[in-house]
Amino acid sequence: MADDAIPGSGPKKRRVQSVLFMCNFNAVRSLAAEAVARHYFGKSIYVQSAGVRSGEPSDPFMIAALDEIGIDATRHKPRTIEQLEDWEGLNFDLIVTLSPEAHHRALELTHTIAADVEYWPTPDPTLNQDGTREQRLDGYRDVRDGLTYRIKARLKG
């Protein structure tokens, strides 16, 4: 009996071999997702990230939040989806979008590439400009930890 014929079980998701994380600028959320996924799955899954727009540098708060858990993202250079496409093409099994704008762009991409798209609504920690450095950093930690949990659950073999 096939897995999807068993009541209450949906079709099994195929194992991901390559994943692209997309966000607005590739400077905070998608940067973190790429760094975390590479840290845990980089030997078995091809991982990249890109933004819909250019213009933002890597966020030092997210770099610090990742560093706290032993992940060095200091060499990350934000790039757009167009830059990634020009550089190496878009050959991904899965595109994970972390913002509404990125999700709409990813759905447009699926007209020309065969990839599954999943939307993981992820808050933008840069919106909190109030509070102490530590309070602001807590928002980045929350995003980092939430992404880490979802990435481990979704990409494990």
C-alpha positions in Angstrom: 0.0 0.0 0.0 1.5 3.4 -1.0 2.1 5.9 1.8 -0.4 8.4 0.3 -3.1 5.6 0.4 -2.9 5.4 4.1 -5.6 7.6 5.7 -4.2 10.6 7.4 -0.9 10.5 5.6 -0.1 12.8 2.7 2.4 12.1 0.0 6.0 11.8 1.2 8.1 14.8 0.5 11.1 13.9 -1.6 14.6 14.4 -0.2 15.9 17.9 -0.9 19.2 17.9 -2.8 19.4 21.7 -3.4 17.7 24.6 -1.6 17.5 28.3 -2.2 16.4 30.7 0.6 14.9 33.9 -0.7 14.1 37.2 1.1 14.0 40.9 0.3 17.7 41.9 0.5 19.6 38.7 1.3 21.1 40.6 4.3 19.3 39.2 7.4 16.7 36.3 7.1 17.9 34.5 4.0 21.5 35.1 5.0 20.8 33.3 8.3 18.9 30.5 6.7 21.7 29.8 4.2 24.3 29.9 7.0 22.3 27.6 9.3 21.5 25.2 6.5 25.1 25.1 5.3 26.2 24.5 8.9 24.0 21.5 9.4 23.5 20.1 5.9 26.2 21.7 3.7 27.9 18.3 3.0 24.7 16.7 1.8 22.6 19.5 0.4 23.6 22.3 -2.0 22.5 25.6 -0.3 22.3 29.2 -1.6 20.4 32.3 -0.8 19.4 35.5 -2.7 17.3 38.6 -2.3 14.7 40.1 -4.5 16.4 43.5 -4.4 20.0 44.7 -3.9 21.3 47.5 -1.7 21.6 46.2 1.9 24.9 45.0 3.4 25.0 41.9 5.6 23.4 42.9 8.9 25.9 43.0 11.8 23.2 42.0 14.3 22.5 38.7 12.4 26.2 38.1 12.0 26.5 38.4 15.8 23.5 36.2 16.5 24.9 33.4 14.2 28.4 33.8 15.8 26.8 33.1 19.2 26.0 29.5 18.0 29.3 28.9 16.3 28.3 29.9 12.7 30.6 32.3 10.9 28.7 34.3 8.3 31.2 37.2 8.0 32.1 36.4 4.4 28.5 36.4 3.2 28.0 38.8 0.3 24.3 39.7 -0.3 23.2 39.0 -3.9 20.0 39.2 -5.9 18.2 36.4 -7.6 19.3 37.8 -10.9 22.9 37.8 -9.8 22.6 34.2 -8.7 20.9 33.2 -11.9 23.7 34.9 -14.0 26.4 33.4 -11.8 25.3 29.8 -11.8 21.7 29.4 -12.9 18.7 28.4 -10.8 18.8 24.6 -10.4 17.1 24.0 -7.1 14.6 21.4 -5.8 13.2 23.7 -3.2 12.9 27.4 -2.9 12.1 28.6 0.6 10.7 32.1 0.8 10.9 34.2 4.0 8.9 37.3 3.0 5.8 38.0 0.9 7.8 39.8 -1.7 10.2 36.9 -2.1 7.4 34.5 -2.2 5.7 36.3 -5.2 9.1 36.4 -7.0 9.7 32.7 -6.4 6.2 31.8 -7.8 7.1 33.8 -10.9 10.4 31.8 -11.2 8.4 28.5 -11.2 7.0 29.4 -14.6 10.5 28.7 -16.0 12.1 26.3 -13.5 10.8 23.2 -11.8 11.1 23.8 -8.1 8.9 23.4 -5.1 8.2 26.6 -3.3 7.5 26.8 0.4 6.6 30.1 2.3 7.9 30.3 5.8 6.7 33.7 7.1 9.6 35.1 9.1 9.5 38.4 11.0 11.9 41.1 10.0 14.0 41.8 13.1 15.3 45.1 11.5 11.9 46.7 12.1 12.6 46.9 15.8 14.8 49.9 16.2 13.9 50.6 19.8 15.4 49.2 22.9 18.9 48.3 24.0 21.4 46.5 21.8 20.6 43.3 23.7 16.9 43.7 23.3 17.3 44.3 19.5 19.6 41.3 19.3 16.9 39.1 21.0 14.8 39.7 17.9 17.6 38.4 15.7 18.1 35.4 18.0 14.4 34.6 17.7 14.6 34.6 13.9 17.8 32.5 14.0 16.3 30.0 16.3 13.0 29.7 14.4 14.8 29.2 11.1 17.2 26.7 12.7 14.2 24.6 14.0 12.4 24.7 10.6 15.6 24.0 8.6 16.5 21.0 10.7 12.9 19.6 10.5 12.6 20.1 6.8 16.0 19.1 5.5 16.8 16.1 7.6 17.2 13.0 5.5 
